[in-house]
Amino acid sequence: MNVSAPMRLDLDGDALVRNWKALAALSGSAACGAAVKADGYGLGARAVVERLAAAGCRDFFVATWAEAEVLTDIGVSISVLHGVREDDMATATGAQSLRPTLNTPEQVRRWRSAGVGKCDVMVDTGMNRLGVSVEDVAGGLLDGLKVDTLMSHLACADDPGHLLNERQRSAFAGLAGKTDARRMSLANSAGIALGSGYAFDLTRPGLALYGGVPVAALEGRIAQVVTPHAQILQRRSVKAGGTIGYNATFTAPRDMEVAILNIGYADGYFRGFSDTGSAHADGRRLPVLGRVSMDLTAIGLDTAPHLREGDWVAIDFALPAAAAASGMSQYELLTGLGQRYERRWTAGSQSSG
Ligand SMILES: *Cc1c(COP(=O)(O)O)cnc(C)c1O
């Protein structure tokens, strides 16, 4: 890109790797993989895979073949969670390092009749989303398949007291030895925090790698990875009684200094941040004033009157707090990050402005 962008994502590569190592340690003797679907939860899948592979991560998960195909040259093992449609078979049978996660008896038949290589299999143990049934597996559906990893997925891992967690764990554990799968895998980020009984042979964190904190047990162990920054496009003085932005939701209680930022809901800085979000510059907190627009957001400069047109501010984006402020989930905040940012990876800790 030759044109410089007026908004950027600072992406802390060290924090990403530290988060993976923390999750790997919590996974005990199980291997720790990485879910990199939806373009690495919005950060950029290639950059994430390269960094985690260098740190020792060996198992990656995407949703679709299009997501997998663009990563094949990195040479890591990738499982495609949505399995194989007929239209995927040419891609699926052509790439050594990719394998499907089969989800339905139809997908199992399709893969078996192609007589091809290794696959993973998803078993539904109570979420009623993707997966073949426990009964089908016990009844021999997978016989003769070369299964690398037998998986299931937890519906309520972010609610540690929920009874479904233990029900799913024990249903899944009951499949041990019933297939010739090389490994078993159940836990996502929050599942890792449920304890060693949930780790099996391989864990599959996504959210927490990227700074998300789905459960209290992970607080203090996960570092922020993503910090959006935006440039000031205009400064203005708003007189007492003046309103700011669409629908005039904010009325200035006194004469105020305001900056208009080059960032908006089209960048994933959602409307939920209207009047609740904030930014920082030079250690000062700058509140969002009024509605977030598609491409623009107003902040108050009362605490930082020295800021000028062209200066940069860091958007407050610690995921648990940003989710609370915006009413969006931590997942939506990450995967909503738009394409207009310059994505700038740093090796060191985050800069603030
Ligand atoms: C997305 C996903 C994960 C990762 O979940 P997080 O909650 O982001 O840690 C793991 N396994 C499967 C099957 C998934 O779809």
The ligand as a MOL file (V3000), in Angstrom:
LIG
                    3D

  0  0  0     0  0            999 V3000
M  V30 BEGIN CTAB
M  V30 COUNTS 15 15 0 0 0
M  V30 BEGIN ATOM
M  V30 1 C -13.6180 -20.9420 17.0030 0
M  V30 2 C -13.3650 -22.2810 17.5240 0
M  V30 3 C -12.4230 -22.4900 18.5320 0
M  V30 4 C -11.7690 -21.3490 19.2820 0
M  V30 5 O -12.6920 -20.8410 20.2200 0
M  V30 6 P -12.3750 -19.6010 21.1850 0
M  V30 7 O -13.5940 -19.4650 22.0140 0
M  V30 8 O -12.1640 -18.4220 20.2950 0
M  V30 9 O -11.1620 -19.9450 21.9580 0
M  V30 10 C -12.1400 -23.7910 18.8790 0
M  V30 11 N -12.7630 -24.8400 18.2770 0
M  V30 12 C -13.6970 -24.6730 17.3280 0
M  V30 13 C -14.3520 -25.8580 16.7160 0
M  V30 14 C -14.0420 -23.3930 16.9240 0
M  V30 15 O -14.9770 -23.2180 15.9950 0
M  V30 END ATOM
M  V30 BEGIN BOND
M  V30 1 1 1 2
M  V30 2 1 2 3
M  V30 3 2 2 14
M  V30 4 1 3 4
M  V30 5 2 3 10
M  V30 6 1 4 5
M  V30 7 1 5 6
M  V30 8 2 6 7
M  V30 9 1 6 8
M  V30 10 1 6 9
M  V30 11 1 10 11
M  V30 12 2 11 12
M  V30 13 1 12 13
M  V30 14 1 12 14
M  V30 15 1 14 15
M  V30 END BOND
M  V30 END CTAB
M  END
